[in-house]
Each structure stands twice: as structure tokens, then as C-alpha cells.
């Protein structure tokens, strides 16, 4: 089970989208998990541990982002990262 990808979608809630600060929050949070983490938009997947890669997704408010993860703490990682993406405060 730990080798299977788990995936969930989240909608960007921040008025300014996923700019540098929330992207940095994602990367910092992702570093605390053992699971492999990727974030995607429209079929393009990037590392959840790279600020520049996350910024390249150009996710504005209302954009649907997917998080996929695999590893021993994959579900916890998705839940925590999804909360950052869906947060309504900048």
C-alpha cells in the first residue's frame, strides 16, 4: 500500500494564489514527511519539495491543484499540504 500513489484535489483559496510565501510553506511542510510528494495542474506534475517548481504551476485563486503522494505517511502529507493550498488567507 505504501508504494501506491494516493491523490486528492484542492482548490486554491488564497486571493493572491500560490505565490512565493505559501509555496515556501508547502515546501517546508513537505520536508517533514518521508513520503514522495508531487503537485499537479492540468496533467503537469512537479516536486512538492521545490518552490520554483510549485511557482511554475502559476496557480491563481480558484485553480484546482492535485497532490499525489506515496509512502508511509502519504495520507497525512496530503491532508497537511491540502490545508495550505485551500487556506483563504494570504
Protein Blocks (a to p, Z undefined) as FASTA:
>chain_A
ZZpccddddddfbfnlpafklmmmmmmmmmmpmbdcdddeehiacdfkbfklmmmnopae
hiacddddedjklmmmmmmmmmmmmpcbZZ
